[in-house]
């Protein structure tokens, strides 16, 4: 499968996949959400991982530097300099 031809198609596909994942997760009970599966990760662990990627990916897609996207401070940032 190649890259989608437009951003709109990509975002539409991502939205459909998110909805499918939400529907699948809604059908799981607490035990199923916490059960360790592949490589010891539970469904809850996978969702947390996806949520973190979404949190850090949004600023990257808007053009922020990678260190800003994840909240990292470089040695020359204002806050790092003030903290000493």
C-alpha positions in Angstrom: 0.0 0.0 0.0 1.4 3.4 -1.0 1.0 6.8 0.5 -2.4 8.4 0.3 -2.5 11.0 -2.6 -3.8 13.8 -0.4 -3.7 15.0 3.2 -7.5 14.9 3.3 -7.5 11.2 2.3 -4.8 10.4 4.9 -6.7 12.2 7.7 -10.0 10.5 6.7 -8.3 7.1 6.9 -6.8 8.0 10.3 -10.2 9.0 11.6 -11.8 5.8 10.4 -9.0 3.7 12.0 -9.4 5.7 15.3 -13.2 5.1 15.3 -12.6 1.3 14.6 -10.1 1.1 17.5 -12.5 3.0 19.8 -15.3 0.6 18.9 -13.1 -2.4 19.5 -11.9 -1.1 22.9 -15.5 -0.3 24.0 -16.3 -4.0 23.7 -13.5 -5.0 26.2 -14.0 -5.3 29.9 -11.5 -4.2 32.5 -9.8 -7.6 32.7 -9.4 -7.7 28.9 -8.0 -4.1 28.8 -5.3 -5.0 31.4 -4.4 -8.5 30.2 -0.8 -8.5 29.0 -0.7 -9.6 25.4 2.1 -9.4 22.8 5.4 -8.6 24.3 3.7 -8.1 27.7 1.8 -5.0 26.6 -1.9 -4.8 27.5 -4.5 -3.0 25.4 -4.3 -0.2 27.9 -0.5 0.1 27.4 -1.0 0.2 23.6 -3.7 3.0 23.9 -1.4 5.0 26.2 1.5 4.6 23.7 -0.8 5.8 20.8 -2.0 8.7 22.9 1.5 9.9 23.6 2.4 9.7 19.9 -0.7 11.7 19.2 0.2 14.3 21.8 3.8 14.7 20.5 2.9 14.3 16.8 0.4 17.1 16.7 3.0 19.8 17.3 5.4 18.2 14.9 2.7 18.3 12.2 2.3 22.0 12.8 6.0 22.6 12.3 7.5 22.8 15.8 10.9 21.4 16.4 11.0 17.9 17.8 12.4 19.0 21.2 9.5 21.5 21.6 7.0 18.8 20.5 8.0 16.5 23.4 8.6 19.3 25.9 12.4 18.7 26.1 14.6 21.6 27.1 18.0 22.0 25.5 21.0 23.4 27.4 20.5 26.8 25.9 16.8 27.2 26.5 15.6 30.1 28.7 14.2 27.8 31.4 17.3 25.6 31.6 19.5 28.7 31.9 17.3 30.2 34.6 17.3 26.9 36.6 21.0 26.9 36.6 
